[in-house]
Amino acid sequence: MTMWIAVLLACVACFALKFVGYLVPESWVSGGRTSRITTLLPVALLAGLLAVQTLVGSGGSLVIDARVGAIAVAIVLLLLRANFIIVVRAAAVVAGVLRALGVMA
């Protein structure tokens, strides 16, 4: 039962935080520096999440497996401006082939 209370409290806290964001005056967030930070912050957070989820295994050790090959293919295709669906499918195929061959299990 305490887990559900924690979940509900987290939901209320998230809603309150979002609601307070609407109450902040526009002049506080309309500067050029703030605009650059809010534009680049999601990119930095997603890059960090991608690195941690791809390279860090259980116990905090560095792991090189099929995900690294899939991410490499995805990066190359994104640099070539490929369609996002093609990028995702190609990365999945590369990860599957590498695992099937046992190259990067």
C-alpha positions as CSV (number, residue, x, y, z in Angstrom):
1,M,0.0,0.0,0.0
2,T,2.9,2.4,0.7
3,M,4.1,2.0,-2.9
4,W,0.8,3.4,-4.2
5,I,1.0,6.3,-1.8
6,A,4.5,7.1,-3.1
7,V,3.2,6.9,-6.7
8,L,0.3,9.2,-5.9
9,L,2.5,11.7,-4.1
10,A,4.9,11.7,-7.1
11,C,2.0,12.3,-9.4
12,V,0.8,15.3,-7.3
13,A,4.3,16.7,-7.1
14,C,4.8,16.4,-10.9
15,F,1.4,18.1,-11.5
16,A,2.2,20.9,-9.0
17,L,5.6,21.5,-10.6
18,K,4.1,21.7,-14.1
19,F,1.4,24.0,-12.8
20,V,3.9,26.3,-11.1
21,G,5.7,26.5,-14.5
22,Y,2.7,28.2,-16.0
23,L,2.7,30.8,-13.2
24,V,6.3,31.9,-13.9
25,P,6.3,35.4,-15.6
26,E,7.3,35.2,-19.3
27,S,10.0,37.9,-18.7
28,W,11.9,35.4,-16.5
29,V,12.2,32.8,-19.3
30,S,12.3,34.9,-22.5
31,G,16.0,35.9,-22.6
32,G,18.4,34.7,-25.2
33,R,20.6,32.7,-22.9
34,T,17.6,31.0,-21.3
35,S,16.3,30.2,-24.8
36,R,19.6,28.6,-25.8
37,I,19.7,26.5,-22.6
38,T,16.2,25.3,-22.9
39,T,16.8,24.4,-26.5
40,L,19.9,22.4,-25.9
41,L,19.1,20.8,-22.5
42,P,16.8,18.0,-23.9
43,V,19.6,17.0,-26.4
44,A,22.2,16.8,-23.7
45,L,19.9,14.8,-21.4
46,L,18.9,12.3,-24.2
47,A,22.6,11.9,-25.2
48,G,23.5,11.1,-21.6
49,L,20.6,8.6,-21.3
50,L,21.6,7.0,-24.6
51,A,25.2,6.6,-23.4
52,V,24.3,5.2,-20.0
53,Q,21.7,2.8,-21.4
54,T,24.0,1.6,-24.2
55,L,27.4,1.3,-22.5
56,V,26.7,0.7,-18.8
57,G,25.8,-2.9,-17.7
58,S,24.7,-4.3,-14.4
59,G,27.0,-3.4,-11.6
60,G,28.2,-0.2,-13.4
61,S,30.7,-2.0,-15.6
62,L,31.3,-1.0,-19.2
63,V,29.6,-3.3,-21.7
64,I,30.3,-3.5,-25.4
65,D,27.5,-5.5,-27.0
66,A,25.1,-5.4,-30.0
67,R,23.6,-2.1,-28.9
68,V,26.9,-0.3,-29.6
69,G,26.8,-1.5,-33.2
70,A,23.2,-0.5,-33.6
71,I,23.9,3.0,-32.2
72,A,26.8,3.3,-34.6
73,V,24.6,2.5,-37.6
74,A,21.9,4.8,-36.3
75,I,24.4,7.7,-36.0
76,V,25.7,7.2,-39.5
77,L,22.2,7.0,-41.0
78,L,21.1,10.1,-39.0
79,L,24.2,12.0,-40.3
80,L,23.1,10.9,-43.8
81,R,19.6,12.4,-43.1
82,A,17.8,9.1,-43.4
83,N,14.2,8.8,-42.5
84,F,13.7,8.1,-38.7
85,I,11.8,4.8,-39.3
86,I,14.6,3.6,-41.5
87,V,17.1,4.5,-38.9
88,V,15.2,2.6,-36.2
89,R,14.7,-0.5,-38.4
90,A,18.3,-0.6,-39.6
91,A,19.6,-0.3,-36.0
92,A,17.3,-3.2,-34.9
93,V,18.4,-5.3,-37.8
94,V,22.1,-4.7,-37.1
95,A,21.6,-5.5,-33.4
96,G,19.7,-8.7,-34.3
97,V,22.3,-9.8,-36.8
98,L,25.2,-9.1,-34.4
99,R,23.5,-11.1,-31.6
100,A,22.6,-13.9,-34.0
101,L,26.2,-14.2,-35.2
102,G,27.5,-13.9,-31.6
103,V,29.9,-11.1,-32.6
104,M,28.6,-8.8,-29.9
105,A,26.3,-10.8,-27.7
